[in-house]
């Protein structure tokens, strides 16, 4: 029987999902969270190791005598040292596309909150401001209609495409900066270069994977090319944005606002410059976390393990059998 160790299962399953399908595949040990200094110790007898955000370093991989498979319970897999796993012929799998609908939904939740400030207005009603108003209607901030506005989408994988479909339903003009325009063309979508995307869009939404070529590409120089009324949305990866530059741009009115579900360090420091920056709506990395999305994540994670144990390859990142 295989020893299966889950290093950080709480985020995926805080109690509203069922580990039973995984437990049917072997002897399963589940830790809610694992600090870095305990990863190697907790994984020492593992044949199959599952992680969400716990780092599985080269040193750890090389210290585990029984390890034969690593499953990442997420789409991004930078938490695992892939070259080290490959050198030991250990397959690494991930779970692509499980959260597409939820991320697209949160993208527009952030956009709509910035455009209508529904939270602010709801709090004002609860505080008695409507009851004491001399008018039947009031608004505390300018209100923005999306119809006819331009959204610029950076990256056009499944999530970017889902966002584009919602934007088109709102009557928005959609422009996209993407490496493969011919492959991924969509009716109603115009492909442009990155500079044009940032310059012309009323809202720029990031949906590209993080790599060394685009780390902190959203910086002071690029932000200055945007409209002063523009919004920046990031539900992708925090390090795509140079956060100090964005905080300064918001403070100085270079752009009007930002909706962020990700930061470069999570959780952020209490004095993170964006947390108190004007014009921001920040959520704690929740786009992936609907029960429906986590249910799909759980199902595919288990199925990845099951297929590996059957000798098949599914969602295999490093193509090791």
Secondary structure, 3 states (H helix, E strand, C coil): CCEEEECCCCCCCCCCCCCHHHHCCCEEEECCCCCHHHHHHHCCCCCEEEECCCCECHHHHHHCCCCCEEEECCCCCCCECHHHHHHCCCEEECCCCCCHHHHHHHHHHHHHHHHHCHHHHHHHHHCCCCCCCCCCCCCCCCCCCCCCCEEEEECCCHHHHHHHHHHHHCCCEEEEECCCCCCCCCCCEEECCHHHHHHHCCEEEECCCCCCCCCCCECHHHHCCCCCCCEEEECCCHHHECHHHHHHHHHHCCCCEEEECCCCCCCCCCCCCCCCCCCEEECCCCCCCCHHHHHHHHHHHHHHHHHHHCCCCCCECCCCC
